Amino acid sequence: MNEKVSIVLVRTTHPGNIGAVARAMRVMGLHRLVLVDPRCRVGSVARARASGAVDVLDHARVVESIDEAIAEAGFVVGTSARKRSLGPQVCALRSGMAECMREQERGEVAILFGPERNGLDNAALERCNRLWYIPTAQDYASLNLSAAVQVVASELFAAGADAPPGDKPPAVASAGEVAGLITHFEEVARAVNFVDADAPRQAFHRVERLFHRARLEPAEVKLLRGFLTAVERRKRQSNER
Amino acid sequence: MNEKVSIVLVRTTHPGNIGAVARAMRVMGLHRLVLVDPRCRVGSVARARASGAVDVLDHARVVESIDEAIAEAGFVVGTSARKRSLGPQVCALRSGMAECMREQERGEVAILFGPERNGLDNAALERCNRLWYIPTAQDYASLNLSAAVQVVASELFAAGADAPPGDKPPAVASAGEVAGLITHFEEVARAVNFVDADAPRQAFHRVERLFHRARLEPAEVKLLRGFLTAVERRKRQSNER
């Protein structure tokens, strides 16, 4: 049983898909399902499709935002049937497995799947450390949601079975800790007029991407926040003068 | 687009699964679907689940028996979520890919999926050259039919993308040619009183397994049938004397 990986479904619209995802997970040893703002009721339709995996449905965590869903995760992965040029660094599903196994040693891993119609939007992708695309036929790439979860879950299962035991890599900060750092940075940056008040978003996005890519350790987050706090204190003192 | 591999669904009971299988195939470049004695109507439910892959449904071949479905295939694979001790030689899905790529060079490949409830029965497994099991969690191995097809299809797709071009291996006899040989052998064996009339099945099963395992070339089938015909001719002549 894999306790490190969560499957996060974002704004899913079909209850049958949620049930089928539960079954797809359970059969590959995954148990942790998170539903972000589901657009349907998880009732009898979902339970029928879940078959022997209703326990996964019953223990699913329902949250309002992606940030809430990934707060504890040290490694956040987006999924797509397309190679996208924007957003986090992209790799083909299978070639991402070695990294994912290492990350599972360091902390929790959240894997995001977007709504049936459009997949993950840019706001969601910005929160990801990595994007996996699932290779498909060029003329028809429309994987069903539960089919996509099945492919990812069976790759994870196969990778886990093959993985040699390695040295334990250093711990990594959770997405919640990194989000706290980013918010803190934005506050301080505004306070010291670091960013142009007319177009602050673009600069912040860059910083956000950087912090996500860097895979910060908890001690590093603490260090950076200590620095930001020091800047704030200094500013307050100079204002008081 | 892969023109060599057929997905063969045996006595499927849920039309939604047939539709979902069509989509699972299409997204991984597979087009050839064969339905053996389907136990449901392939109508609006199947079409809805097929989504953009209705062309696969529309071109599906519907046949009455497995023998009919695999007649043209040179390599017949059964699938299972369990490792079985009886029947054809077993390997884990991924470790079967190299062989399957070679077989696609030689001729057509048929991959069989059994009914939802019980999977392939022994009669079906006897017709297979190989059995692939899909590794799953030990405490819950109940893969949905379309999910199983999705996992197999994406492994095939990944293997095809990775496969280096190799030397063309010798052609292999089709399942229909091998079945003709086996029937011929049985007729001759009975005619010459080779087998015990009280328990002929067991001996025939052994011979059947042997011929399936041997991966006969077309010329070898022709040779063996020539031999059987010679035996028949000799017997007729001695009867006439």
Interface residues (C-beta under 8 A of the other chain):
Chain A: M1 A20 R23 A24 R26 V27 M28 G29 S51 G52 A53 A81 R94 I134 P135 T136 A137 D139 Y140 A141 S142 L143 N144 S146 A147 Q150 V151 S154 F157 A158 A161
Chain B: M1 A20 R23 A24 R26 V27 M28 G29 S51 G52 A53 A81 R94 I134 P135 T136 A137 D139 Y140 A141 S142 L143 N144 S146 A147 Q150 V151 S154 F157 A158 A161
